[in-house]
Amino acid sequence: MATQHLSDAELAAQPAAYWTGVAYEALIAFTRARQAEFGFTQPQFWLLRNLSKNDISPDGHGMTITELKLAMSSYLRPEDDLEAEAEVLLERAWLTRDDQGRLWITEDGDEARADLKKHAPAIRDRIDQGIEDTDYVTALKVLRQMIRNTDGPVT
């Protein structure tokens, strides 16, 4: 597809909702493809992060798949199958499951989580290539204001 150069007036007439959706899908697809190159999936990484006391988990206690789905509800995609992703991590011995069905991160799993996390800056650098920090901040401020204007959740 040829790159179309639009004037500022033409850009201002573009629907933000459409472009934020296109951007979301492109960013997720790119991120997941890069993670796959490193041998893991985004949901696997999220499982490790949510179970690690060194990351998102406040206490490192085990969680059931249902509890993990609830914890990740704001960013899980419909196609994400946490049970299948957890099975891969169980096979790798990065997780264990107790007799109540709770998943627990292992020492090897936490080391893997830390190693996987090291790839995030390179992925983000590629996404942000050619974008000045000030432009990035401005774009996020605009999006956050649009969310506030539509009574959406802004943290």
C-alpha positions as CSV (number, residue, x, y, z in Angstrom):
1,M,0.0,0.0,0.0
2,A,1.4,3.4,-1.0
3,T,2.0,5.9,1.7
4,Q,-0.5,8.7,1.4
5,H,0.6,12.2,2.6
6,L,-2.3,14.0,4.1
7,S,-2.4,17.7,4.9
8,D,-2.9,18.8,8.5
9,A,-6.5,19.7,7.6
10,E,-7.1,16.2,6.1
11,L,-5.5,14.6,9.1
12,A,-7.7,16.6,11.5
13,A,-10.8,15.2,9.7
14,Q,-9.7,11.6,10.2
15,P,-11.7,9.6,12.8
16,A,-9.5,9.1,15.9
17,A,-11.4,5.9,16.9
18,Y,-10.5,4.2,13.6
19,W,-6.9,5.1,13.9
20,T,-6.5,4.2,17.5
21,G,-8.0,0.8,16.7
22,V,-5.6,0.3,13.7
23,A,-2.7,1.4,15.9
24,Y,-3.7,-1.0,18.7
25,E,-3.9,-4.0,16.4
26,A,-0.6,-3.2,14.6
27,L,1.2,-2.7,17.9
28,I,-0.1,-5.9,19.5
29,A,0.7,-7.9,16.3
30,F,4.2,-6.5,16.2
31,T,4.9,-7.0,19.9
32,R,3.6,-10.6,19.8
33,A,5.6,-11.4,16.6
34,R,8.8,-10.1,18.3
35,Q,8.1,-12.1,21.5
36,A,7.5,-15.2,19.4
37,E,10.9,-14.8,17.9
38,F,12.3,-15.0,21.4
39,G,10.3,-18.2,22.1
40,F,7.4,-17.0,24.2
41,T,4.0,-15.5,23.9
42,Q,2.6,-12.3,25.4
43,P,0.1,-14.2,27.6
44,Q,2.9,-16.5,28.9
45,F,4.8,-13.4,29.9
46,W,1.8,-11.9,31.6
47,L,1.2,-15.1,33.5
48,L,4.8,-15.0,34.8
49,R,4.6,-11.3,35.6
50,N,1.2,-11.7,37.5
51,L,2.6,-14.6,39.6
52,S,6.0,-13.0,40.4
53,K,6.5,-11.1,43.7
54,N,9.3,-9.4,41.8
55,D,6.9,-7.9,39.3
56,I,3.1,-7.4,39.3
57,S,2.1,-9.8,42.2
58,P,2.2,-8.0,45.5
59,D,2.8,-11.2,47.5
60,G,3.9,-13.9,45.1
61,H,0.9,-16.1,46.1
62,G,-0.4,-18.6,43.6
63,M,-3.5,-17.9,41.6
64,T,-6.1,-19.9,39.7
65,I,-6.7,-19.4,36.0
66,T,-10.0,-17.7,36.9
67,E,-8.2,-15.3,39.3
68,L,-5.5,-14.6,36.7
69,K,-8.1,-13.9,34.0
70,L,-9.7,-11.4,36.4
71,A,-6.4,-9.8,37.1
72,M,-5.6,-9.5,33.4
73,S,-9.1,-8.6,32.2
74,S,-8.2,-5.1,31.0
75,Y,-5.6,-6.5,28.6
76,L,-6.4,-10.1,27.7
77,R,-7.6,-10.6,24.2
78,P,-10.5,-12.9,23.3
79,E,-8.1,-15.4,21.6
80,D,-5.8,-15.7,24.6
81,D,-6.2,-19.1,26.2
82,L,-4.5,-18.8,29.6
83,E,-5.0,-22.5,30.4
84,A,-3.1,-23.6,27.3
85,E,-0.4,-20.9,27.9
86,A,-0.1,-22.1,31.5
87,E,0.4,-25.7,30.3
88,V,3.4,-24.7,28.2
89,L,4.9,-22.9,31.3
90,L,4.2,-26.0,33.5
91,E,6.0,-28.2,30.9
92,R,9.0,-25.8,31.0
93,A,8.9,-26.0,34.8
94,W,8.4,-22.2,35.0
95,L,5.1,-22.8,36.9
96,T,3.8,-25.4,39.2
97,R,0.1,-26.2,40.1
98,D,-1.0,-27.1,43.6
99,D,-3.9,-29.4,44.5
100,Q,-6.3,-26.3,44.7
101,G,-5.5,-25.5,41.1
102,R,-3.4,-22.5,41.9
103,L,-0.4,-21.7,39.7
104,W,2.9,-20.7,41.3
105,I,5.9,-19.3,39.6
106,T,9.1,-21.3,40.2
107,E,12.6,-19.9,40.6
108,D,13.4,-20.9,37.0
109,G,10.2,-19.2,36.0
110,D,11.1,-16.0,37.7
111,E,14.6,-16.1,36.1
112,A,12.9,-16.6,32.7
113,R,10.5,-13.7,33.4
114,A,13.4,-11.4,34.1
115,D,15.2,-12.6,30.9
116,L,12.0,-12.1,28.8
117,K,11.5,-8.7,30.3
118,K,14.9,-7.6,28.9
119,H,13.5,-7.8,25.4
120,A,10.8,-5.1,26.0
121,P,13.1,-2.1,25.5
122,A,14.2,-3.3,22.1
123,I,10.6,-3.9,21.0
124,R,9.6,-0.5,22.3
125,D,12.6,1.2,20.6
126,R,11.5,-0.3,17.2
127,I,7.9,0.9,17.7
128,D,9.0,4.4,18.8
129,Q,11.6,4.7,16.0
130,G,11.4,8.2,14.4
131,I,9.1,9.5,17.1
132,E,10.5,12.3,19.3
133,D,9.8,11.9,23.0
134,T,7.9,15.2,23.0
135,D,5.6,14.0,20.2
136,Y,5.0,10.7,22.0
137,V,4.0,12.6,25.2
138,T,1.8,14.9,23.2
139,A,0.1,12.0,21.5
140,L,-0.6,10.3,24.8
141,K,-1.9,13.5,26.4
142,V,-4.3,14.0,23.4
143,L,-5.5,10.4,23.8
144,R,-6.0,10.7,27.5
145,Q,-8.0,13.9,27.0
146,M,-10.2,12.2,24.4
147,I,-10.8,9.4,27.0
148,R,-11.7,12.0,29.7
149,N,-14.0,13.8,27.2
150,T,-15.9,10.6,26.6
151,D,-16.1,9.7,30.3
152,G,-13.7,6.8,29.8
153,P,-11.3,5.5,32.5
154,V,-8.0,7.5,32.7
155,T,-5.5,6.5,35.4
